[in-house]
Amino acid sequence: MDERLKVGIVCPYAWDVPGGVQYHVRDLRAALVKEGHEVSVLAPAEDDDNLPDYVVSTGRPIAVPYNGSVARLNLGVRSTRRVRDWIRNGDFDVMHVHEPLSPGISAVALWAAQGPIVATWHSSIEKSRALQSMFYLAQTVLEKARGRIAVSELARRTLVDHVGGDAVLIPNGVECAAFSDATPFDGWPGPGKALFFLGRLDEPRKGLDILLAALPRIAERHPDVRVLLAGPGDSEDIVKKLPPDVADRLTFLGLVSEEDKVRAFHSADIYVAPNTGGESFGIVLLEAMASGTAVVASDLEAFRRVLDNGAAGRHFTNGDPADLAAVVSELLDDDAARAELVDVARDRAWLYDWGRVTREIVDVYRSVRMPGEKVTEDLRGQFVGRLARRSAGDS
């Protein structure tokens, strides 16, 4: 019987703010526990009182512009102390650090620990002064992380081209069985057909403006089409900028639970991903595919890889509302083509099922440690306290 591992996972982004890395860590932890491993997660949090018992908070995060978005990160004297305490008391067989180049607790954890450490890259980052300024951190990552994982080829390329070294490619996972069956919302999708959008409503790179600009053209061919929208953002601010014929077609769900997210996929004929950039993978595409919902996505390289260059979903020209309208309308017109696309996509989603992905990650864990070896505090990393005191705040 394989040895059961005690794993410490570091998530640099606020645990209680929705995001792809947070969801990845949450689902990885659940999959590891299902396989019999013990897992503790370290992350910033706005509200320590409502965290799951497996999450240890490093304190409240602050908003920091990062990689074309706004990340909620945590770095300060208090959070540094909590990182070190978590490492010292964890008795971990392996520490798994996510987004090691982000300016937060992932960097602190790498400096403060030694032993069997694995790092995972999620983001695709263009070369920049900020990236160049992280050269010392990058070299620390390469020195400390015995195992390196990238969730996509774009993320791996960031490591190879801008940092040096390489990583094994292990994609994001999806719990396919959790998405396979759900009851649609009452009255959805309806005879007039329905679309679904999931993402931060006010974040430009998620592309909601492109979908809304395409909607009048779609409605010309499908007069009763409706749109479900889920995610944080000011719906009233969006609606007041739209003509009534567009606004009346929209139903805002706000920030949804996992159960309602699955129901939303099953309430739509097509999931639309109009993202304009900054995506290194596309986990939400896999969730739609596992749900049996057809996918129309912008032609970002990351999305093309997930959709097998159009075999498992349709693409439109990035940033082009007219092309989005044409692709969506064509797919809404053809029920047989949509059903065929769904079948191909569902089979492809199972290639990314967490059961399969987790086994590959555990293989990396086992490859980086000697029998009986533990993660320990690196006393050479005492200077992280001085680094924290120079940071923007004590959180």
N, C-alpha and C positions, 0 to 999 in steps of 0.2 A: 504493500500500500504506500502511495506517495506521501511524503512528509507534508503535514499541514503547516502553512506558513502564517506568521504574524506580520501583517503588512501595514505600514504607515504611508498614507497617501496625502500629498500636499497639493491643495488647490489654491492658486493665488488670488482668485476672484471671489467676490462676496457670495457666500453660499445662498443667501436668501434673495438674490437678484437673478432672474432667469438668464441663462447663457449656455452656449454649447459645451464649454469645458466643464461647467458645474454638472450638467446633465451626464456628460461622459463619466465623470468621477463617481457620481451617484450610482449610475447603472453598472459601472465596473465593480464598485464595492458590493452591490447586490449579487452580481454574478460570482464574485470571489467567495462570498459567504455561502452561496448556494453550493459551491464546490467544497465547502468545509473549512475555508480559511478564515482567520480573524483579521478584521480591518478597522483601523482608526483613521479618520479623515481630519486634517488640519486646514482651516480656512478662516478668512475674515467673515464677520457677520454683523448685520445691522442690529439684530435682536437675538442676544444670546439665550434668552429664556425659552424660545420656541424652536430650538435646534433639535434635530434627531440626536439620540443618545450616543451615536457613533461619531459625531462631529465635535471637535474641540476648537473653540473660537480663539482667534488671535486679536480680537477687538474690532471696533468699527472701522470700516474702510473709508477712503476718500476717493472722489472721482478724479481720474487721471486720463488725459488724452493718450491713446495707445493704439497703434496699428489701424488708424482710420476710424476708430470708434472711441467710446468713453468707457474705460474699465474702472471698476471699483476695487481698488487695491489697498493694501495695508502695509505700512512700514513705519516703525518707530521704536522707541526704547522698550515700551511695554510689550509690543508684539514680538520683538526680538527675544525678550525674556521668555515669553510663552512658547515660542518655537523651540528654544533650547531646553525648557522644561519638558516639553512633549517628546523630544528626542531622548533626553536623559531617562525619562520614566517609561518610555514606550516598550523597550526590550524587543525592538522590531528585528525580524529576520531580513526584511527588505524595506527600504524607503523608496517610494515612487513619487517623483517630483514632476508636476505638470507645468508646461510653459516656463522652462527654466530661465529664459531671458527676460521674462516680465519683471518690472521693477517693484518687487514686493517680497512676500514671504518665501516664495520658491527660491529666490537668490539667497536669502538668509539661511534657509534650511540646507542648501548646498554648502555654504561656507561653514555651517555649524556642525555638520555631521561627517562621518567617514564610515567606510565599510561597503556593504552591498547596496548600491544606489542605482536606480534606473531613472532616466529622464525621458519625458515624452514631449515632442513638439507638435502643436496643433495648428499654429498660425503660419500663413505665408506672408513674409515681411519683405518689402522692397528694400534694397540697400539704401541707407540713409545715414546722416550724421549721428542720429540716435543709436543706430545699430553699430556704427563704428566706435561710438563712445563706450559701448558695452564689451569691447574687446577683452578686457581683463576678466569680466564675468564669464564670457564665452569660454575662455581658456580654463577657468575654474570648473565650468561644467564638463569640459572634455577631460579634465584631470579627475574629477570626483565621480562622474557618472560612468560606471562600468558597463552599463547597458543603455543604449540610446534607441528610442522608438520614434517614428514619425507616423502620423495618422493618414498622411496622404503624400503623393509624390511632390506636390507643391511645398508642403511643410519640410519634406526631406531635402528639397532643393535649397530652401532657406539655410539649412544647416550646412550643406555641402558647399554652396557657393559663397556664403558670407561668414561662416564660422570655421569651417574645416572639419574633417572627420566625416563620418557617415552614420546612418541609422538603419535599423531594420524597419521595413514598412509593415505596420499592422493597422488596419483601418479602424475607424469608429465602429461601434457595435450598435445593434438594435435588437430589442427583445421582440422578435417577430410574433410570437404567440400572443403577446399583450395587445397587439394591434389588429389581430386577425378578425375579431368579432366585436361588434358594439351596436347599440341601438341608436339610430340617428335621432337628432332633435325633432320634436313634433313639427310635421309639415315640411321637413327637408328630406331630400333635395327638391322635391316637387316636380311637377310636369314641365316647368319652364327651365329646368336645369340650374345648377348651383356651382359656384366657384368658392375656393377657400384660400385665404392668405393667413400666414402665421409669422409674426415677427414684431419687432419694435416699430410701432406705427410712425414714430417721429424720427427714425434714423434713416437718412437719405439712402444709404447703401443697401437697405432692405428692399427698396424699389416700389413702395406702395404707390407713389405718385405716378409711376409708369402704368401700373395696373388701372388706376383710376382714370388716367388719360385714355386708356384703351377701351374702357367700359362702354362709352357711347357707341363706338363702332361695333362692339360685340352685341349690344342691345338692338342694333338695327336688324341683325339677322335672328336674334333671339330675344324678342320683346319682353319676355317674362323672366329673364335671367336674374339671379340674385347672388349676393356675395356675403359670405361669412368672413369676419376679420377677428383674429385673436392676437392679443399681445398688449403690452403696456403702451400708453400714449393717450393724448387728449383727443377723444373722438369728437367732441363738440367743436374743437378748433378745426378739425378736418372737414366736418360736415358743412360748416358755415362758408367754406371756400368753394363748395361744389354746387352745380346747378341742381335743382330739385329732382330732376329725372335720374340723376346719378345717385344723389344722397338717399333717395327713397329705396334704392336697391340694396343698401348696405345694412348689415346687422352686426353690431359690435359686441363681442363676447368679453372683452377685457382680458385680464390675466386669468387663464384657465387652469383648472386642475388637470392632472394626467388623464383622469377618466373622461373629462369633457373634451380634452384634446383629441382623444381617440374617437369620441362621438362626432366631433366636428369633421374629421377625415371621412367618416362614414356618412356624413350629411351632405357631401359634395360629390359632384361628378368629376371635377378636375381640381387638383391642387396647383396653384400658381406660385412660382418662385421667381419674381422679377428682380432678384438681387443684382446689383451693378458691379460689385467687386468686394475684395477683402475676404473671400471665402476660400478655404483650403480644402474643404470636403463637401458636406451637404447632408448632415444626418437627418434633417427634416424631410429630405427627398426619400430617404430609406423608410422613414415612418409612414409616409404616404403610400409608398410602394407596398409595404407590408400590410397596410390597411385595405388594399385593393382599390385605391383611388388613383386615377390617371394623373400623370404629372406633366405640366408644361413649365419649362425653366429657361432662364436666359442661358446663352451659350458660353458661360464661363468655363474655363478649362476644368475646374474642380467638378462642376455639375456634369460636364460631358463624360468625365471618368465614371461618376456614379451611375449615370444613365446609359453607359456603354455606347457613347456616341450616337444617341438617339434610338437605340434598339429597345430601351426600357422606358422611354419618355420622349416627348417632343421638345425641341428647342426653338427659341426665337432669337433674333438679333438683339444683343444686349443694349438696353436703353432706347429701344424702338417701339413705341406704343402701337403703331400701325401693324407692325409685324406680329406683335403679341396678339392683337385682336384677330388677325387673320389665322394664326395657328390655333388659338382657342376656338374660334368659330368653326373651323374645319373639323376639329375633334368633337365638338358638341354635335355637329351635323351627322356624324358617322358612329352610331352605337356599336357596330361590329368592330370597327378599327379600334375604338376605345376599349372594348372588352378584350381584344387580342393584346393590346398594349398592357393592360392590367395583368394578364396572365404571365407575360414575359417578365414584367417588373416584380411581381410577387416571388417568382422563382429566383430572381437575381437578389432580392432582399435577403433571402435565406443564406446567401453566401456571407453575409455580414452579421449573422445572428450571434448574440453575445456568447452563447455556448462555445462556438467555434473560435471567436476572437479571444475569449478569456484563456483558453488553452494555450494559445500562442503567447499571450502575455506572461502566463505562469512559466512557460518554457524559458523566457528571458529572465525572470526572477531566479529560477534555479541555476541558470548559467552564470550568474554573477556572484554567487556566494559559495564559500567553502562549507562543508558540513559543520554545523554548530556555530557558525559565525553570526554575529549580531551587528546591527547599526549602533554606533557609539558616538558620543560627543567628540568633536574634533577641537581639542584645546587650542590648536593653532588658530582657530577661527574666532578667538576672543575679540578681534578687532571689529567684528560685526556690530558690537555695541557702539563703538565710536562712529561707525558708518551710520547707524540708526540715529544717533544724536545730531547728525548733520542733515537728516532728512527733513521733509517739509512739516512734519507734525508728529506728536507723540500720541498714537491712537491706542 
